[in-house]
Amino acid sequence: MTISFMTFVCPDWDVNQIITGAIRYGYDGVEPRAESGHAHGVELTATKKQRATIKAQFADGGVQIPCVATSIHYALAEEAKIAESIELSKRYGELAADVGSSHLRVFGGSTPEGMSFDDAKKRVTDSLRQAAEFAADFGVYVCLETHDAYSRAQDAAEVVKKANHPHAAINWDIMHPVRAGETVAESFGYVRDYVRHCHIHDGTWPEDNPGDVTLALMGEGRIPHDEAIKLLSTINFAGALSGEWINWVAPEVVLPHDAQKLREYIRQAGEG
């Protein structure tokens, strides 16, 4: 498995700065967060020439783009909005392929008011299947994150299983299922057949309010990432563990620390 970080930790860095930072702090890859005004330029507005340039810059630096992260979600009440999200998924899938990535992060989202969770899951399932069908032509996997109403890995895995497409997958955000009441082992049991990308970030929260998360450096919070990495090693997981820290500490603080801890956990998993 590899380690990477999402550009929320360095939204003002351009491509050259991102690649330099990845090399300096010992990361294999960087996950561009699209739709958030970051300076990397991995956006739908990028021309084919610009996309090719970005792909070449990362390749020349020996740095991967394991995933392109979006805000796309599918649990929507209006059919027109669902169609729009599916179309966006297709366009971002093509963008991911153009810059040399094989994964696209999407969300189920929150269940619309007045809609049952079962009906919402059907909409997410159908949308994910359609997006995956298109993305497959580009060699891209559409990865539903364990987040929002799908924070429980059990629910996310149910959607991906019912989507029933080899390019419909899971982005296992290891923290959110724990906050939703699953153990890491339980969560892994649900995602093990579908996980292709992971988000990592440690944190703490009050026992009576799991939504009130305070981020923490790796190993200083409540998430047993060492256990998760051991479990991932049992399926020879070849994807990325991608650090996601939004509006938190400077990259110079978190990037070297978490890279060191992740490498330590990966070594320990290999020795187990």
C-alpha positions in Angstrom: 0.0 0.0 0.0 1.0 3.6 -0.5 0.6 6.9 1.3 -0.7 10.2 0.0 -2.3 13.4 1.1 -5.3 15.4 -0.1 -4.7 19.0 -1.1 -6.9 20.4 1.6 -3.7 20.5 3.7 -2.1 22.7 1.1 -4.8 24.5 -0.9 -2.5 27.3 -2.1 0.3 25.0 -3.4 0.6 24.7 -7.2 1.5 21.4 -8.9 5.2 22.0 -8.5 4.9 22.8 -4.8 2.7 19.8 -4.3 5.2 17.4 -6.0 8.1 18.9 -4.1 6.2 18.6 -0.8 5.3 15.0 -1.4 8.9 14.1 -2.1 10.2 16.1 0.8 7.9 14.5 3.3 8.1 10.9 1.9 4.7 10.5 0.3 4.0 8.3 -2.8 1.1 10.4 -4.0 -1.2 13.4 -3.8 -4.9 13.5 -4.0 -6.2 16.7 -5.7 -9.4 18.0 -4.2 -11.5 19.4 -7.0 -14.3 21.9 -6.7 -12.7 23.7 -3.8 -10.6 26.4 -5.4 -7.3 24.8 -4.8 -4.3 25.9 -6.8 -3.4 22.6 -8.4 -5.6 23.2 -11.5 -7.1 19.6 -11.6 -10.6 20.9 -12.5 -13.1 20.4 -15.3 -12.0 23.7 -16.7 -8.5 22.4 -17.5 -7.9 21.9 -21.2 -6.6 18.6 -22.6 -3.2 20.2 -23.0 -3.2 21.4 -19.3 -4.3 17.9 -18.2 -1.5 16.3 -20.1 1.0 18.7 -18.6 -0.2 18.0 -15.1 0.0 14.2 -15.8 3.6 14.6 -17.1 4.7 16.8 -14.1 3.6 14.1 -11.6 5.1 11.3 -13.7 8.4 13.2 -14.0 8.4 13.7 -10.2 7.7 10.1 -9.5 4.5 11.1 -7.6 1.2 9.4 -8.1 -2.3 10.8 -8.3 -4.2 7.9 -6.5 -7.6 9.6 -6.6 -9.4 12.8 -7.6 -11.7 13.9 -4.8 -15.0 15.6 -5.6 -18.1 16.9 -3.8 -20.5 14.8 -6.0 -23.3 13.1 -4.1 -26.3 11.1 -5.3 -29.0 11.1 -2.5 -31.1 13.8 -4.1 -34.8 14.4 -4.3 -35.0 15.9 -7.8 -34.5 13.7 -10.9 -32.8 16.6 -12.7 -30.3 17.0 -9.9 -29.5 13.2 -9.9 -28.9 13.4 -13.7 -26.6 16.4 -13.1 -24.6 14.5 -10.6 -24.2 11.5 -12.8 -23.1 13.7 -15.7 -20.6 15.4 -13.4 -19.3 12.0 -12.4 -18.7 11.1 -16.0 -16.8 14.3 -16.7 -14.7 14.0 -13.5 -14.0 10.3 -14.4 -12.6 11.5 -17.7 -10.6 14.2 -15.9 -9.2 11.6 -13.5 -8.0 9.5 -16.4 -6.6 12.5 -18.2 -4.3 13.4 -15.3 -3.2 9.8 -14.7 -5.5 8.7 -11.8 -7.7 5.6 -11.7 -10.0 6.6 -8.8 -12.8 9.1 -8.3 -14.2 9.9 -4.8 -18.0 10.5 -4.5 -20.5 10.7 -1.7 -23.9 9.2 -1.1 -24.8 12.3 0.9 -27.5 13.1 3.5 -30.9 11.6 3.0 -33.3 14.3 1.7 -36.1 15.4 4.0 -39.2 13.3 3.5 -37.4 10.4 1.8 -36.8 7.1 3.4 -33.2 5.8 3.8 -34.1 2.8 1.7 -35.3 5.0 -1.2 -32.3 7.2 -0.9 -30.0 4.1 -1.1 -31.8 3.0 -4.3 -31.0 6.4 -5.9 -27.4 6.2 -4.8 -27.1 2.7 -6.0 -28.5 3.5 -9.5 -26.4 6.6 -9.8 -23.2 4.9 -8.7 -23.8 2.1 -11.3 -24.3 4.5 -14.1 -21.2 6.5 -13.2 -19.2 3.3 -12.9 -20.3 2.0 -16.3 -19.0 5.2 -17.9 -15.8 5.4 -15.8 -14.9 1.8 -16.7 -14.2 2.9 -20.3 -11.5 5.1 -18.9 -10.1 2.6 -16.4 -11.4 4.6 -13.5 -13.1 3.3 -10.4 -15.9 5.4 -8.7 -15.4 5.1 -5.0 -18.2 5.8 -2.6 -16.9 7.2 0.7 -18.0 6.0 4.1 -19.4 9.4 5.0 -22.6 11.2 5.8 -25.6 8.9 5.8 -23.2 6.1 4.6 -20.7 6.5 7.4 -21.5 3.0 8.5 -19.4 0.7 6.2 -22.4 -1.7 6.3 -24.6 0.8 4.4 -21.9 1.9 2.0 -21.0 -1.7 1.2 -24.7 -2.6 0.6 -24.9 0.2 -2.0 -21.8 -0.9 -3.8 -22.8 -4.6 -3.7 -26.2 -3.7 -5.2 -24.6 -1.5 -7.8 -23.0 -4.7 -9.0 -20.4 -3.2 -11.2 -16.6 -4.0 -11.1 -15.8 -0.3 -11.2 -18.1 0.7 -8.3 -15.9 0.6 -5.2 -15.4 2.1 -1.7 -13.3 4.8 -0.4 -12.9 3.7 3.2 -12.7 6.7 5.4 -11.6 4.8 8.5 -12.7 7.4 11.0 -16.4 7.8 10.1 -17.5 4.2 10.6 -15.9 4.3 14.1 -17.8 7.5 14.9 -21.0 5.8 13.6 -20.5 2.9 16.1 -18.7 0.2 14.1 -15.4 -1.2 15.2 -12.5 -1.1 12.7 -12.7 -4.9 12.4 -16.5 -4.7 11.7 -16.0 -1.9 9.2 -13.3 -3.8 7.4 -15.4 -6.9 7.2 -18.0 -5.0 5.1 -15.5 -3.1 2.8 -12.9 -5.7 2.3 -14.2 -6.9 -1.1 -14.8 -3.3 -2.4 -12.1 -1.0 -0.9 -9.7 0.6 -3.4 -8.8 3.9 -1.7 -8.7 5.0 2.0 -8.9 8.3 3.8 -7.0 8.6 7.1 -7.1 11.3 9.8 -6.9 10.8 13.5 -9.1 12.6 16.0 -11.0 12.8 19.2 -14.7 13.5 20.2 -16.9 13.5 23.3 -18.5 10.2 24.1 -22.0 11.8 23.8 -21.2 13.8 20.6 -19.3 11.8 17.9 -20.0 14.6 15.4 -17.8 17.1 17.4 -14.5 15.9 16.0 -11.2 17.5 16.9 -8.4 16.4 14.5 -5.2 14.9 16.0 -1.9 13.8 14.8 -1.7 10.1 13.8 -1.5 8.0 17.0 -2.8 10.7 19.3 -6.5 10.2 18.6 -9.1 7.5 18.9 -8.7 5.8 15.6 -6.6 2.6 15.6 -5.1 3.0 12.1 -2.5 0.4 13.0 -5.2 -2.1 13.3 -6.8 -1.0 10.0 -3.5 -1.3 8.2 -2.9 -4.8 9.5 -6.4 -5.8 8.2 -5.7 -4.2 4.8 -2.5 -6.1 4.6 -4.4 -9.4 4.8 -6.0 -8.6 1.4 -2.8 -7.2 -0.1 -4.3 -3.8 -0.4 -2.4 -1.9 -3.1 -4.3 1.4 -2.9 -3.4 4.6 -1.0 -3.9 5.7 2.6 -4.6 9.4 1.9 -4.4 12.0 4.6 -7.4 14.4 4.7 -7.0 17.4 7.0 -9.4 20.3 6.4 -8.6 23.8 7.8 -6.3 22.3 10.4 -2.5 22.7 11.1 0.2 23.6 8.6 1.4 20.9 6.2 4.9 21.2 7.7 3.4 19.9 11.0 1.1 17.1 10.0 2.7 15.7 6.8 6.1 14.5 8.2 4.5 13.3 11.4 1.8 11.2 9.8 4.0 9.9 7.1 6.4 8.5 9.7 3.6 6.9 11.7 2.0 5.4 8.6 5.3 3.9 7.5 5.7 2.5 10.9 2.3 0.9 10.9 2.8 -0.5 7.4 6.1 -2.1 8.5 4.5 -3.6 11.5 1.7 -5.0 9.4 4.3 -6.7 7.2 5.9 -8.3 10.2 2.7 -9.6 11.5 
